[in-house]
């Protein structure tokens, strides 16, 4: 790979792939400086993989249920992703916790996006929890994945106001729009500009 070659992205997903589509669209512009070299799913027949097929991006499926032990799935996923020599791995709606072997193999190269302003409202019900609590602002957080649940070093956050007449559906829609924009913006910044860290602080160069 030459110095000016596009940075290699692997995207992991479990569902519709709306974040993937935003990245596919961004990568069409050579100035974005990245290419998606593979899309992986934890289940068969996801619409996210269909999006990848339409864009001529290789896909693979690595399902936990196909392995007797979770550690074996972790090893298999690690091996599959290694084949694509990624510069960055993006967990984009991937509904499985990544294992210790995977995180060791790709230390500092795995990012995730969460639909709340972490550390507030971690877990799969972040927007519903924020709405129920009555906070006035929520948003989306982009972070480096570590062994915890939504506990990694924060790269960026975007704020979404909560309105008095919001339902979970209307709030989710606004968060997702902001989340996709942030993901696209910061993947480029990370790959083109690089970053440094001081403790938990992440600084784009």
Residue, then its C-alpha position, 0 to 999 in steps of 0.5 A: x500500500x502506498x502512502x496515498x492509498x485509501x485507508x482500509x475500512x472494515x464495517x461490522x453490522x447486524x441489521x439494516x446498515x444505514x451507517x454503512x450506507x452513509x460511509x459507502x456514499x462518502x467513500x465514493x469521493x476520492x477526497x474522503x481518503x478511505x475505502x470499505x474493503x469488507x463488511x461483516x455481519x453476525x447473522x445471515x441475510x442482513x440488509x446491510x450486507x445487501x447494501x454492500x453487495x450493491x456497492x461491490x464490497x466483499x461480505x462475510x458472516x460470522x455467527x456466534x451460534x455456529x461455534x461451540x464456545x464464544x472464544x472460538x467465535x472470537x478467534x474466527x472473527x479475528x481471523x476473518x477481519x485480519x484477511x482484509x488488513x484494515x486500518x480501522x474497524x467500525x462497529x456500526x450497529x453490530x449487536x455482539x460484544x467483541x471478544x478479548x482476542x479481537x480487541x488485542x489483535x486490533x488494539x486502537x483500531x476499533x470504533x463504535x457509535x452509541x446513541x447517547x451522550x456517554x457516559x450517560x445512558x449506556x446499553x441498548x436502550x439509551x434513547x428510551x432511557x434518556x427520554x424516560x429520565x426527562x433530560x433536555x439533551x441527548x445525542x451520539x458518541x463515537x468512541x474506541x471500543x474496549x472490553x466494557x460496555x460503551x466505556x471506551x475513550x470518547x472520540x467525538x460527541x454530537x448533541x441532539x435536543x429533546x422536545x416535550x412532544x418527542x416520542x421514542x421514534x421521533x427522537x431516534x430519527x433525529x439522533x440517527x441523522x446526527x450520528x451518521x453525520x458524525x461518523x462520516x466526519x470523524x472516520x475521515x479525520x481519524x484516517x487522514x489526520x490521525x490522533x493522539x491520546x492522553x489518558x482518556x483524552x483523544x485529540x485529532x491531529 
